[in-house]
Amino acid sequence: MNVINVCKTVKLDGLTEAAKQAKAVHAPVLFSFAEIMETEDPFSFFAKGSSLSSGKRFIFGNEEMMIAGLGAACTFSATGNQRFDRVKRDWQQAAERLVLRAQPGAETGKPMLVGGFSFDPEAAHSSLWAPFADALFYLPAWFLRVQNQQVILTHSMICRPGVPLEQLVAQFSREEERFRLAKPISSFETEKRSSIFPLQDRESWRELVTKAIVQMHHSDLRKIVLARTLQADLVEKPDLALLLKRLADRQKGSYLFCLETPEGAFLGATPERLIKKQGATIETACVAGSAPRGDTKEADMRLAAALLADPKNCKEHHYVVTMITSELRKFAQTVDWPDQPQILKNKNIQHLYTPVHAVADPSVSIFDLLQTLHPTPALGGLPQADALNWLRTNEAIDRGFYGAPIGWCDCDGNGEFVVGIRSALFAGCRAVLYAGCGVIEGSNPDSEFTETALKFRPILDVLPGENE
Ligand SMILES: C=C(O[C@@H]1C=C(C(=O)O)C=C[C@H]1O)C(=O)O
């Protein structure tokens, strides 16, 4: 038998098993088939999805691993404070009912759940972010994983109880045919510049920062992370695949992410990992305290040295390290981190950075870790609940998924989430860009304004018409 026939037999066997299980448990069962691809670039794959995915695409990763998803075999969304538990429960249930078949060598190509959470379910929500709810996750119909020079493609489909096997086989083959024939909807890149303007003026920013500082002086609040937004009106609807490729090329060392809904896409290039869990190992990072990059190597090093020695930035950073490590101790047997922060350099900015390594029972859920840590004082403030309350009353923007966890989780409970900063929400010809910074008692509103301006750069630099 040749490879094609072997695959056909394996798929038929898998679908038969999934149909049988669905009938036995009276519930939908997920069937996935994984195969090795000779070559497939995640950006071309993502682009191909424009004609195939009904506006549900995802891309995530860095130099180590890139994943991309097209379409959704199923979608999980949730609102309110129970969102972490809801997603955890729904995913556990779905992952328990999985029939995986693979071409020899592609057995690791299990499907993954991809998506993210909103910053604060209790904050006022605008219609802008409505399609994202407070949690939005896809189990991609087509899922590509590029890691260690291996490319695995996983095709997933839900098998509902009572659907005849022939129908399931026909649907699976039809989807394969559509995928084989899919071509990117090509769009031209316009040379025309977008028009960009702030949604809050400088004066209202000054007032907000000053108000936060006064509040800290009269309460137990130690740190509040404030954000502001820019609006970009684009001449045409942007080609997201092109934009993402450009972002990845420019922001090496950051995590690229994009979560698309039929109404809009949230994307960015963030330097900040929130949680990576692999078996018993948990890696997280404290990223807080910022300085510009220098024009020369010497100037850059001077700025880094000044950042490492700056009491205000060190204090801001220290709050994050203390919160993350003490919360992790509730879950982990060991939590280790270096005494002194290091420097994390991005293209436009450098940060104080402390990597944290912990070991916990492998059964600890990544969703429980996210619920406990989010938002860390790098994105919310300290104490967490007071900072959130203050932001709900005083910050007049809907953060949506900005500053919140976005990433993936596999069926074995491993996963990785970053915080969605250096980011924007694209809807039609409009983009809203987000940037924030930690404010403590000694902060200066104008310096914080300048810092946020640097944090808009990753997105501003890849907008159509802004090509270098
Ligand atoms: C809030 C943002 O960045 C966060 C705030 C930082 C700071 O205050 O120094 C640094 C990195 C991030 O944790 C953002 O980029 O929007």
The ligand as an SDF file (V2000), in Angstrom:
LIG
                    3D

 16 16  0  0  0  0  0  0  0  0999 V2000
    2.0570   48.0660   29.9340 C   0  0  0  0  0  0  0  0  0  0  0  0
    3.0420   47.8620   29.0460 C   0  0  0  0  0  0  0  0  0  0  0  0
    4.2580   47.3860   29.4010 O   0  0  0  0  0  0  0  0  0  0  0  0
    4.5170   46.9120   30.7180 C   0  0  0  0  0  0  0  0  0  0  0  0
    5.0410   47.9890   31.5710 C   0  0  0  0  0  0  0  0  0  0  0  0
    6.4000   48.2280   31.6770 C   0  0  0  0  0  0  0  0  0  0  0  0
    6.9100   49.3870   32.4910 C   0  0  0  0  0  0  0  0  0  0  0  0
    6.1170   50.0900   33.1280 O   0  0  0  0  0  0  0  0  0  0  0  0
    8.1290   49.6260   32.5140 O   0  0  0  0  0  0  0  0  0  0  0  0
    7.3110   47.3740   31.0530 C   0  0  0  0  0  0  0  0  0  0  0  0
    6.9060   46.2540   30.4350 C   0  0  0  0  0  0  0  0  0  0  0  0
    5.5100   45.7710   30.5610 C   0  0  0  0  0  0  0  0  0  0  0  0
    5.3580   44.9560   31.6540 O   0  0  0  0  0  0  0  0  0  0  0  0
    2.8470   48.1100   27.5860 C   0  0  0  0  0  0  0  0  0  0  0  0
    3.7870   47.8790   26.8190 O   0  0  0  0  0  0  0  0  0  0  0  0
    1.7640   48.5260   27.1900 O   0  0  0  0  0  0  0  0  0  0  0  0
  1  2  2  0
  2  3  1  0
  2 14  1  0
  3  4  1  0
  4  5  1  0
  4 12  1  0
  5  6  2  0
  6  7  1  0
  6 10  1  0
  7  8  2  0
  7  9  1  0
 10 11  2  0
 11 12  1  0
 12 13  1  0
 14 15  2  0
 14 16  1  0
M  END
$$$$
